[in-house]
């Protein structure tokens, strides 16, 4: 199990040590998904270029850099997941 999010300063977590040990649970800290951009981005690009990873469906709108203000405004719409700048 992973707990995602940021706790406020001084956030505490209470655990049952017997349950943690007997059920072979573990605590794992994550930062930004604990990815390795140097390794992962080329891997994802290769998967995308070979048609093995569909990223196109994750993009709600494509905009130019000149439309950046409208792009940020569009993110208030719950139906818009991602806005990508495709033309500079």
C-alpha positions in Angstrom: 0.0 0.0 0.0 1.2 3.5 -0.8 0.0 6.7 0.8 0.3 9.6 -1.6 0.1 13.3 -0.7 1.9 15.8 1.4 1.3 16.1 5.1 1.5 19.4 6.9 4.5 20.2 9.0 4.7 17.7 11.9 2.3 15.2 10.3 2.3 11.9 12.2 1.5 8.3 11.1 0.5 5.6 13.6 1.2 2.0 12.7 0.7 -1.4 14.3 4.1 -3.0 14.4 2.8 -6.6 14.8 0.5 -6.1 11.7 3.4 -4.5 9.8 5.6 -7.4 10.5 3.1 -10.3 10.4 1.4 -9.2 7.2 4.7 -8.3 5.6 3.7 -4.7 5.0 6.3 -2.0 4.3 6.5 1.7 4.3 7.8 3.3 1.1 8.4 7.0 0.6 7.8 8.4 -2.9 8.8 11.6 -4.5 7.2 12.4 -7.9 6.5 8.7 -8.3 10.2 8.0 -7.6 10.8 7.9 -11.3 14.2 8.3 -13.0 13.7 10.9 -15.8 17.1 10.1 -17.4 16.0 6.5 -17.8 12.2 6.7 -18.0 11.6 9.5 -20.5 13.6 7.9 -23.3 11.8 4.6 -22.5 8.4 6.2 -22.6 9.3 8.0 -25.9 10.3 4.7 -27.4 7.1 3.0 -26.3 5.1 5.9 -27.7 6.9 5.9 -31.1 6.4 2.1 -31.4 2.7 2.5 -30.7 2.9 0.6 -27.4 1.9 3.5 -25.2 -1.1 5.6 -26.0 -0.4 9.2 -24.9 -2.6 10.9 -27.4 -5.8 10.1 -25.4 -4.4 11.8 -22.4 -4.3 15.2 -24.2 -7.6 17.1 -24.0 -6.5 20.1 -26.0 -3.5 21.2 -28.1 -2.7 24.9 -28.1 0.0 27.3 -29.4 2.2 29.3 -27.0 0.2 32.4 -27.8 -2.9 30.7 -26.4 -1.3 29.8 -23.0 -3.7 31.9 -21.0 -6.7 30.2 -22.5 -5.0 26.9 -21.9 -4.7 27.6 -18.2 -8.3 28.7 -18.1 -9.4 25.5 -19.8 -7.9 23.5 -17.0 -10.7 24.7 -14.7 -13.1 22.6 -16.8 -13.3 19.1 -15.2 -13.5 17.5 -18.6 -10.1 18.9 -19.6 -7.3 16.7 -18.2 -4.3 18.1 -20.0 -3.5 21.0 -22.3 -0.3 20.6 -24.4 1.6 23.4 -26.1 2.4 22.0 -29.6 3.5 25.2 -31.4 5.9 27.8 -30.2 
